[in-house]
């Protein structure tokens, strides 16, 4: 009898904030189970947990677009998120931001957190097929230079999204294997949206997703 998590019998759920982020993959893989959660942490947590109560998945993959803080990551590049955190959860006073775990209001090592991070323990990170990065999840996309400096100082993350930490939080709590795959569309704080490579990022994202899904299911 095959084990539950053997690749050949793996049941995968692919989630995304918007349909357009995974539409190319959905069009060529009509049998794949896809859930569009909506944008943001609350919507992601609600719809993901609702689906998880209905179906017992072996792996959940979250796919989407992200902004990057790292000049070594180019717009259009796709990455795999090793760890994520709720970046703007905390206190701001006199233009100084203190993350929740440094405020004394929460324990940075209380499960599912490890030193304030939601770390993915999946074995794929032993030899990741894509660059492994650190991410933060924020509740607003901003061109504020102050906000950018605060996040870089506190987290030194590579990318930001609006849903990633929600995936990590839920799946770690429920002990379900997961992956977060992101393609970079822009540098964080870039005001000129003509420089954002949304179409290119979506193409790159779906190309890498297709490779990953094929690798996992074949």
Residue pairs with C-beta under 8 A, 6 or more apart in sequence:
2 8
2 9
4 58
5 58
5 177
7 216
7 217
7 218
8 217
9 58
10 58
10 59
10 216
10 217
11 33
11 55
11 56
11 57
11 58
11 59
12 32
12 33
12 57
12 58
12 59
12 60
12 61
12 213
12 216
12 217
13 33
13 34
13 35
13 51
13 55
13 57
13 59
13 60
13 61
14 22
14 25
14 32
14 33
14 34
14 35
14 60
14 61
14 62
14 63
14 209
14 213
15 34
15 35
15 36
15 37
15 44
15 47
15 48
15 60
15 61
15 62
15 63
15 167
16 22
16 34
16 35
16 36
16 37
16 62
16 63
16 64
17 36
17 37
17 38
17 39
17 40
17 43
17 44
17 64
17 162
17 163
18 36
18 38
18 39
18 64
19 26
19 36
20 202
21 63
21 64
21 65
21 202
21 205
22 34
22 36
22 63
22 205
22 206
22 209
24 202
24 203
24 206
25 32
25 63
25 206
25 209
25 210
25 213
26 32
26 34
28 210
29 210
29 213
32 213
33 55
33 57
35 47
35 48
35 51
37 43
37 44
37 46
37 47
37 48
37 163
38 44
38 47
39 162
39 163
40 139
40 162
40 163
41 86
41 137
41 139
41 162
41 163
41 165
41 166
44 163
44 166
44 167
45 166
45 169
45 170
48 60
48 166
48 167
48 170
49 170
52 60
52 170
52 174
52 176
57 176
58 177
59 176
59 177
59 178
59 179
59 216
60 167
60 171
60 176
60 177
60 178
60 179
61 178
61 179
61 180
61 181
61 209
61 212
61 213
62 163
62 164
62 167
62 178
62 179
62 180
62 181
63 181
63 182
63 205
63 206
63 209
64 161
64 163
64 164
64 181
64 182
64 183
64 205
65 161
65 182
65 183
65 184
65 185
65 198
65 201
65 202
65 205
66 79
66 135
66 159
66 160
66 161
66 164
66 182
66 183
66 184
66 185
67 141
67 159
67 160
67 161
67 184
67 185
67 186
67 187
67 188
67 190
68 75
68 158
68 159
68 160
68 184
68 186
68 187
68 188
69 148
69 151
69 152
69 157
69 158
69 159
69 160
69 187
69 188
70 133
70 158
70 159
71 187
73 79
73 131
73 133
73 158
73 159
73 184
74 184
75 184
75 185
75 186
75 187
75 195
75 196
75 197
75 200
75 201
76 183
76 184
76 185
76 197
76 200
76 201
76 204
77 131
77 183
77 184
77 204
78 130
78 181
78 182
78 183
78 184
78 201
78 204
78 205
78 207
78 208
79 130
79 131
79 132
79 133
79 158
79 159
79 181
79 182
79 183
79 184
80 124
80 125
80 128
80 129
80 130
80 131
80 132
80 133
80 179
80 180
80 181
80 182
81 120
81 132
81 133
81 134
81 135
81 159
81 164
81 168
81 179
81 180
81 181
81 182
82 119
82 120
82 125
82 128
82 132
82 133
82 134
83 114
83 117
83 118
83 119
83 120
83 134
83 135
83 168
84 117
84 118
84 134
84 135
84 136
84 137
84 164
84 165
84 167
84 168
84 180
85 99
85 113
85 116
85 117
85 118
85 135
85 136
85 137
85 155
85 157
85 165
86 100
86 136
86 137
86 165
87 99
87 136
87 137
87 138
87 151
87 154
87 155
87 157
87 160
87 165
88 97
88 136
88 138
88 139
88 140
88 151
89 99
89 100
90 97
90 98
90 99
90 100
90 102
90 103
91 97
91 98
91 100
91 103
92 98
92 150
95 146
96 150
97 150
97 151
97 154
99 116
99 154
99 155
100 106
101 107
101 108
101 113
101 116
102 108
102 154
107 113
108 115
108 116
109 115
111 172
111 173
112 118
112 168
112 169
112 172
112 173
117 134
118 165
118 168
118 169
118 172
119 168
120 168
120 178
120 179
120 180
122 177
122 178
122 179
124 179
125 132
129 208
129 211
129 212
129 215
130 181
130 208
133 157
133 158
133 159
133 182
134 155
134 156
134 157
134 158
134 159
135 157
135 158
135 159
135 160
135 161
135 164
135 165
135 180
135 182
136 151
136 155
136 157
136 159
136 160
136 165
137 160
137 161
137 162
137 163
137 164
137 165
137 166
138 151
138 160
138 161
138 162
139 162
140 162
141 162
142 148
142 189
143 189
143 190
143 191
144 189
145 189
148 188
148 189
151 157
151 160
151 188
159 182
159 184
160 188
161 182
164 180
164 182
167 178
167 180
168 178
168 180
171 177
171 178
179 212
181 205
181 208
181 209
181 212
182 205
183 201
183 202
183 204
183 205
183 208
184 201
185 196
185 197
185 198
185 200
185 201
186 193
186 195
186 196
186 197
190 196
